[in-house]
Amino acid sequence: MSEHHRIARRTGTVSFLTLISRIFGLFRDMAIAHTFGTKLAADAFFVAFRIPNLFRRLFAEGALTVSFVPVFTESLKKSKEEAKETVNTLFTLTLVVLSIVSLLGVIFSPWIVKLVAWGFSNDPVKFSLTVYLNRIMFPYLLMISLAAVGMGILNSLKHFAAPAAGPILMNIGIIVGALFFVNWFHPPVVGLAVGVLVGGVLQTAIQIPALRRYGFLPRWNWNLRHSSVNKMGRLMLPSAYGAAAYQFNVVIITLIASFLTTGSVSYLWYADRVMEFPVGVFAIAMATVILPTLSEYAAEKNMVQLKATFNYGLRVVFFITIPATFGLIVLAGPIVHVLFEHGNFTSASAEMTRTALQFFALGLPFISGVRMTSNAFYSLQDAKTPVRIANFSVVVNIVLSLLLIKPMAHNGLALAVSLAAVFNFVMHILDFRKKVGMIGLRSIIDSVVKQLLASLGMSFVILFLLHFLPGNLQTLSLFKSILALSGVMISGMVIYFLLSWILKVREFSELLHLFLTRGSSLSN
């Protein structure tokens, strides 16, 4: 079996588990929307949760994972004992540093909240509640960072199931908080914060059996002179910032939205959560799976295979995210209605969230593409280039946000993030091509053009089906709305695959061949 097929199969495993996680994530957001809607408590929770989430993207998914995998892969090629020492050293350093960061986060929470949501300062009740919630949830950063170390180890060993299943437990913890813990605390939203902590513990614990089985369960080893510390030190901070450029842009629009009317932060939060569904299910899954392979080729200095693998990964990511973009735009209203328009989440809130989702969706392929290109740089242990590009991306986002907020309110902020993502991706591609040479851009563009045509055809069919449904989705019961929406989505997927086959989209043929050969091997 070729390495591309192995990558696709591993991506399928991670995508399936991530899909389950994201479904639970939608249940989580539905529970929060039903209980708190877009009121003051919801705004406070989303800002308070976004702060440790940003640090999670910086330290866990950013600094730890993308800098750890290349260093660990390199040490593993030397010997297992060397790899164990690397794991123990970096685990100890992570435990100490993130414990200090978490403590400082709790102490300086008022200043951090003011920095992220300055507009909340005008409402003492909202501001104090946000600070209180943020202090409860900040230790989540330590738990999730330790989980990231475990994820880096297991991913490097090509074991992806346990790390991918962890977020499922995380979401279950928050769901329990939203449905049960809220009845035990005053104000009730504190129960949500406690659910975050419970979820963080569960997400870390699920990886322990796999780490023990592989013989890489971390132990205490304080050794700052270890060579891996220096290597990760050169990669860690730059990679953290570069990998989290999109999250920085989301935090920036959260800060600006805090000056808008109550509910604006929540509209953007709910819309962003829906938009990240396809990003998490496939784009992040592919980027996670492909990083160890790229790191191996980089360590072997096999640039031909590295570029071929990158080209393949990017084409497949676009094959999924381009139709997802079209689908989110044409189905934004029904999706928001089915997921959130219940309880305290009003039709006015649904309309505001719908428009934000449509503008967020425009950036989906580019946000997903950056996950691939940034990991390609990190596999080469180059963190400076993504940081330089991220700096420009943040500036673009700030300028566009300030220009668009007056005529478009919160929708302008969502559009600014998408346009910044376009800029970010284009700069990544140009610089990566400059660094490694030809990357097969012509084949990528050829695939994208065909994917756009297939997605356009799919969109017309979806609009046709929506128009001729027996009654508008918004007038149906929840159960019938879910069935109708699911039917429309499945029909759209079938049309997209059919048009991909007619247009001879390369990625469709590759994935279909993999599916058929895998099914054949299972039946034999």
TAMOCOR-V179749 format. One record per residue. N is the residue number from 1. RES is the residue in one small letter. PSI is psi in whole degrees, -180 to 180 (999 if undefined). Layout:
<<N:RES:PSI> <N:RES:PSI>>
//
This chain:
<<1:m:135> <2:s:161> <3:e:-33> <4:h:-40> <5:h:-39> <6:r:-42> <7:i:-44> <8:a:-40> <9:r:-43> <10:r:-40> <11:t:-38> <12:g:-42> <13:t:-50> <14:v:-41> <15:s:-40> <16:f:-48> <17:l:-38> <18:t:-36> <19:l:-46> <20:i:-43> <21:s:-45> <22:r:-33> <23:i:-45> <24:f:-33> <25:g:-39> <26:l:-40> <27:f:-40> <28:r:-49> <29:d:-33> <30:m:-41> <31:a:-42> <32:i:-44> <33:a:-41> <34:h:-39> <35:t:-40> <36:f:-13> <37:g:-132> <38:t:32> <39:k:-175> <40:l:-46> <41:a:-38> <42:a:-47> <43:d:-44> <44:a:-45> <45:f:-45> <46:f:-39> <47:v:-45> <48:a:-38> <49:f:-33> <50:r:-29> <51:i:-57> <52:p:-26> <53:n:-39> <54:l:-46> <55:f:-33> <56:r:-45> <57:r:-34> <58:l:-56> <59:f:-40> <60:a:-73> <61:e:-25> <62:g:-82> <63:a:-50> <64:l:-53> <65:t:-55> <66:v:-22> <67:s:-27> <68:f:-44> <69:v:-50> <70:p:-40> <71:v:-45> <72:f:-42> <73:t:-41> <74:e:-43> <75:s:-33> <76:l:-31> <77:k:-24> <78:k:-56> <79:s:159> <80:k:-35> <81:e:-40> <82:e:-41> <83:a:-40> <84:k:-42> <85:e:-38> <86:t:-45> <87:v:-49> <88:n:-41> <89:t:-47> <90:l:-31> <91:f:-45> <92:t:-45> <93:l:-42> <94:t:-44> <95:l:-44> <96:v:-51> <97:v:-45> <98:l:-25> <99:s:-42> <100:i:-44> <101:v:-42> <102:s:-42> <103:l:-44> <104:l:-36> <105:g:-40> <106:v:-44> <107:i:-45> <108:f:20> <109:s:-43> <110:p:-40> <111:w:-36> <112:i:-43> <113:v:-41> <114:k:-36> <115:l:-39> <116:v:-34> <117:a:67> <118:w:-35> <119:g:-22> <120:f:-19> <121:s:-23> <122:n:-11> <123:d:96> <124:p:-37> <125:v:-49> <126:k:-41> <127:f:-47> <128:s:-36> <129:l:-41> <130:t:-43> <131:v:-45> <132:y:-46> <133:l:-40> <134:n:-38> <135:r:-36> <136:i:-40> <137:m:-12> <138:f:-37> <139:p:-15> <140:y:-31> <141:l:-43> <142:l:-46> <143:m:-46> <144:i:-27> <145:s:-39> <146:l:-37> <147:a:-34> <148:a:-35> <149:v:-47> <150:g:-40> <151:m:-42> <152:g:-41> <153:i:-53> <154:l:-40> <155:n:-38> <156:s:-30> <157:l:7> <158:k:28> <159:h:113> <160:f:-11> <161:a:-53> <162:a:-47> <163:p:-37> <164:a:-27> <165:a:-20> <166:g:-48> <167:p:-23> <168:i:-46> <169:l:-34> <170:m:-47> <171:n:-36> <172:i:-40> <173:g:-43> <174:i:-37> <175:i:-45> <176:v:-40> <177:g:-42> <178:a:-33> <179:l:-29> <180:f:-50> <181:f:-29> <182:v:-22> <183:n:-9> <184:w:-7> <185:f:157> <186:h:122> <187:p:157> <188:p:-31> <189:v:-18> <190:v:-32> <191:g:-35> <192:l:-43> <193:a:-41> <194:v:-38> <195:g:-35> <196:v:-44> <197:l:-43> <198:v:-44> <199:g:-39> <200:g:-41> <201:v:-46> <202:l:-40> <203:q:-34> <204:t:-42> <205:a:-31> <206:i:-20> <207:q:-14> <208:i:-46> <209:p:-42> <210:a:-40> <211:l:-41> <212:r:-39> <213:r:-38> <214:y:-7> <215:g:25> <216:f:27> <217:l:119> <218:p:147> <219:r:164> <220:w:129> <221:n:94> <222:w:102> <223:n:86> <224:l:-12> <225:r:-2> <226:h:140> <227:s:-31> <228:s:-30> <229:v:-43> <230:n:-41> <231:k:-45> <232:m:-33> <233:g:-37> <234:r:-26> <235:l:-28> <236:m:-60> <237:l:-45> <238:p:-43> <239:s:-32> <240:a:-49> <241:y:-44> <242:g:-41> <243:a:-23> <244:a:22> <245:a:-42> <246:y:-42> <247:q:-36> <248:f:-42> <249:n:-37> <250:v:-39> <251:v:-39> <252:i:-45> <253:i:-27> <254:t:-43> <255:l:-47> <256:i:-39> <257:a:-23> <258:s:-16> <259:f:-9> <260:l:-176> <261:t:154> <262:t:134> <263:g:-22> <264:s:-43> <265:v:-41> <266:s:-41> <267:y:-47> <268:l:-38> <269:w:-53> <270:y:-42> <271:a:-43> <272:d:-38> <273:r:-41> <274:v:-44> <275:m:-33> <276:e:-9> <277:f:-56> <278:p:-28> <279:v:-47> <280:g:-41> <281:v:-38> <282:f:-50> <283:a:-49> <284:i:-35> <285:a:-47> <286:m:-45> <287:a:-39> <288:t:-45> <289:v:-36> <290:i:-22> <291:l:-48> <292:p:-37> <293:t:-44> <294:l:-40> <295:s:-38> <296:e:-47> <297:y:-37> <298:a:-43> <299:a:-33> <300:e:-4> <301:k:34> <302:n:82> <303:m:-27> <304:v:-49> <305:q:-35> <306:l:-47> <307:k:-37> <308:a:-40> <309:t:-41> <310:f:-46> <311:n:-46> <312:y:-48> <313:g:-42> <314:l:-41> <315:r:-41> <316:v:-39> <317:v:-44> <318:f:-35> <319:f:-30> <320:i:-44> <321:t:-27> <322:i:-50> <323:p:-31> <324:a:-37> <325:t:-50> <326:f:-42> <327:g:-43> <328:l:-35> <329:i:-47> <330:v:-22> <331:l:14> <332:a:-46> <333:g:-55> <334:p:-38> <335:i:-49> <336:v:-40> <337:h:-50> <338:v:-40> <339:l:-41> <340:f:-25> <341:e:71> <342:h:158> <343:g:-122> <344:n:1> <345:f:106> <346:t:172> <347:s:-33> <348:a:-41> <349:s:-39> <350:a:-42> <351:e:-43> <352:m:-39> <353:t:-38> <354:r:-50> <355:t:-38> <356:a:-42> <357:l:-41> <358:q:-39> <359:f:-36> <360:f:-41> <361:a:-28> <362:l:-29> <363:g:-1> <364:l:-51> <365:p:-33> <366:f:-38> <367:i:-43> <368:s:-40> <369:g:-37> <370:v:-34> <371:r:-38> <372:m:-48> <373:t:-39> <374:s:-40> <375:n:-32> <376:a:-42> <377:f:-43> <378:y:-33> <379:s:-28> <380:l:7> <381:q:38> <382:d:103> <383:a:-13> <384:k:-42> <385:t:-50> <386:p:-33> <387:v:-45> <388:r:-44> <389:i:-40> <390:a:-39> <391:n:-48> <392:f:-39> <393:s:-42> <394:v:-41> <395:v:-44> <396:v:-43> <397:n:-44> <398:i:-48> <399:v:-47> <400:l:-38> <401:s:-45> <402:l:-32> <403:l:-34> <404:l:-15> <405:i:-37> <406:k:-49> <407:p:-23> <408:m:-1> <409:a:-134> <410:h:-25> <411:n:-35> <412:g:-34> <413:l:-41> <414:a:-41> <415:l:-38> <416:a:-42> <417:v:-43> <418:s:-44> <419:l:-37> <420:a:-35> <421:a:-38> <422:v:-48> <423:f:-45> <424:n:-47> <425:f:-46> <426:v:-43> <427:m:-39> <428:h:-48> <429:i:-47> <430:l:-43> <431:d:-35> <432:f:-41> <433:r:-39> <434:k:-32> <435:k:-43> <436:v:-6> <437:g:-158> <438:m:131> <439:i:13> <440:g:42> <441:l:-34> <442:r:-42> <443:s:-34> <444:i:-46> <445:i:-41> <446:d:-43> <447:s:-43> <448:v:-42> <449:v:-46> <450:k:-39> <451:q:-37> <452:l:-43> <453:l:-43> <454:a:-38> <455:s:-37> <456:l:-45> <457:g:-42> <458:m:-41> <459:s:-40> <460:f:-40> <461:v:-42> <462:i:-45> <463:l:-39> <464:f:-46> <465:l:-40> <466:l:-38> <467:h:-34> <468:f:12> <469:l:147> <470:p:79> <471:g:145> <472:n:145> <473:l:-36> <474:q:-18> <475:t:-7> <476:l:164> <477:s:164> <478:l:-46> <479:f:-46> <480:k:-34> <481:s:-43> <482:i:-45> <483:l:-45> <484:a:-45> <485:l:-42> <486:s:-42> <487:g:-43> <488:v:-43> <489:m:-46> <490:i:-41> <491:s:-42> <492:g:-42> <493:m:-43> <494:v:-44> <495:i:-42> <496:y:-44> <497:f:-39> <498:l:-46> <499:l:-34> <500:s:-38> <501:w:-43> <502:i:-41> <503:l:-1> <504:k:49> <505:v:124> <506:r:-42> <507:e:-35> <508:f:-44> <509:s:-41> <510:e:-46> <511:l:-36> <512:l:-41> <513:h:-43> <514:l:-44> <515:f:-44> <516:l:-42> <517:t:-35> <518:r:-42> <519:g:-38> <520:s:-41> <521:s:-32> <522:l:-31> <523:s:-18> <524:n:999>>
//
